[in-house]
Amino acid sequence: DVALWEQLPPQGLRAECQRLGLLPSGGAVAAAGRGSAPAAEGAQGLRERLLRSVCSGAFAERGIDVRRLGSVAKAGELLRAWERLERMTKIELEAEYKHLGASSAQQQQQHREQAPGEPGRW
């Protein structure tokens, strides 16, 4: 489907979105010349709607809300980063935290023990 969507013109993408229930039916196509929001949506926006319909469930299973991130591409980037972190050893994770400027769990615990009443910088 995705390969087909890359080749379809906006009218074909719009028809596919309607077929899948991703656009309001009837009026949106008729209003295309009047610039209504869904009807005036470009090919890239229509492809994004189609991709979201196919991918959002898989991302949701991993706790990633595609709508909140704004695009399937951003959700994919987040998923790849998450998977990269999951594959890291403890030493690699500590190095990554240090590189990012974040404190380790041990440093956070030490800070809490030294100043239990203060809100930490963690």
C-alpha positions as CSV (number, residue, x, y, z in Angstrom):
1,D,0.0,0.0,0.0
2,V,2.7,2.5,1.0
3,A,4.5,2.1,-2.4
4,L,1.2,2.7,-4.2
5,W,0.6,5.8,-2.1
6,E,3.9,7.3,-3.1
7,Q,2.8,7.1,-6.8
8,L,-0.8,8.3,-6.4
9,P,-1.7,11.9,-7.2
10,P,-3.6,14.0,-4.6
11,Q,-7.0,12.9,-6.0
12,G,-6.1,9.3,-5.7
13,L,-4.8,9.8,-2.2
14,R,-7.9,11.6,-1.2
15,A,-10.1,8.8,-2.6
16,E,-8.0,6.2,-0.6
17,C,-8.4,8.3,2.6
18,Q,-12.1,8.4,2.1
19,R,-12.3,4.7,1.4
20,L,-10.6,4.1,4.7
21,G,-12.8,6.6,6.5
22,L,-9.9,9.0,7.2
23,L,-11.7,12.0,5.6
24,P,-15.3,13.3,5.9
25,S,-17.2,11.8,3.0
26,G,-19.0,13.6,0.2
27,G,-18.7,17.3,1.0
28,A,-14.9,17.4,1.3
29,V,-14.3,16.3,-2.3
30,A,-17.1,18.6,-3.6
31,A,-15.5,21.5,-1.7
32,A,-12.0,20.9,-3.2
33,G,-12.2,24.0,-5.3
34,R,-13.3,26.1,-2.4
35,G,-10.3,25.3,-0.2
36,S,-11.8,23.4,2.7
37,A,-9.2,22.1,5.0
38,P,-9.3,18.4,4.3
39,A,-10.0,18.9,0.6
40,A,-7.2,21.4,0.1
41,E,-4.8,19.1,2.0
42,G,-1.7,18.4,-0.1
43,A,-0.4,15.0,-1.2
44,Q,2.1,14.8,1.7
45,G,-0.6,15.5,4.3
46,L,-2.8,12.8,2.7
47,R,0.0,10.3,2.7
48,E,0.7,11.1,6.4
49,R,-3.0,10.4,7.2
50,L,-2.7,7.0,5.4
51,L,0.5,6.2,7.2
52,R,-0.9,7.1,10.6
53,S,-3.9,4.8,9.9
54,V,-1.5,1.9,9.3
55,C,1.2,2.5,11.8
56,S,-0.4,4.2,14.8
57,G,-1.5,0.9,16.4
58,A,2.0,-0.5,16.3
59,F,3.5,2.7,17.8
60,A,0.7,2.8,20.5
61,E,1.7,-0.7,21.6
62,R,5.1,0.8,22.5
63,G,3.6,3.8,24.2
64,I,4.2,6.2,21.4
65,D,1.3,8.6,20.5
66,V,1.8,9.5,16.8
67,R,-0.8,12.3,17.0
68,R,1.1,13.9,19.9
69,L,4.4,13.8,18.0
70,G,2.8,15.2,14.8
71,S,4.1,12.7,12.3
72,V,4.9,9.0,11.6
73,A,8.5,10.0,10.8
74,K,9.0,11.5,14.3
75,A,7.4,8.5,15.9
76,G,9.8,6.3,14.0
77,E,12.8,8.3,15.1
78,L,11.6,8.0,18.7
79,L,11.1,4.3,18.4
80,R,14.6,3.8,16.9
81,A,16.1,5.8,19.7
82,W,14.2,3.9,22.3
83,E,15.2,0.5,20.8
84,R,18.9,1.7,20.7
85,L,18.7,2.5,24.4
86,E,17.1,-0.8,25.2
87,R,20.1,-2.6,23.5
88,M,22.7,-0.8,25.5
89,T,24.6,-2.3,28.3
90,K,24.7,-0.6,31.7
91,I,28.1,0.9,30.9
92,E,26.9,2.2,27.5
93,L,23.8,3.7,29.2
94,E,25.9,5.5,31.8
95,A,28.1,6.9,29.0
96,E,25.0,8.0,27.1
97,Y,23.6,9.7,30.2
98,K,26.9,11.5,30.8
99,H,27.1,12.6,27.2
100,L,23.5,14.0,27.5
101,G,24.4,15.8,30.7
102,A,21.9,13.7,32.7
103,S,22.8,12.3,36.1
104,S,22.7,8.6,36.9
105,A,20.2,7.0,39.2
106,Q,23.0,6.6,41.8
107,Q,23.8,10.3,41.6
108,Q,20.1,11.1,42.0
109,Q,19.8,8.9,45.0
110,Q,22.9,10.4,46.6
111,H,21.5,13.9,46.1
112,R,18.2,12.9,47.7
113,E,20.0,11.4,50.7
114,Q,22.2,14.6,51.1
115,A,19.2,17.0,50.9
116,P,16.0,15.1,51.5
117,G,13.9,18.2,51.9
118,E,15.1,20.0,48.8
119,P,13.7,19.4,45.4
120,G,16.5,17.9,43.4
121,R,17.8,18.9,40.0
122,W,16.9,15.4,38.8
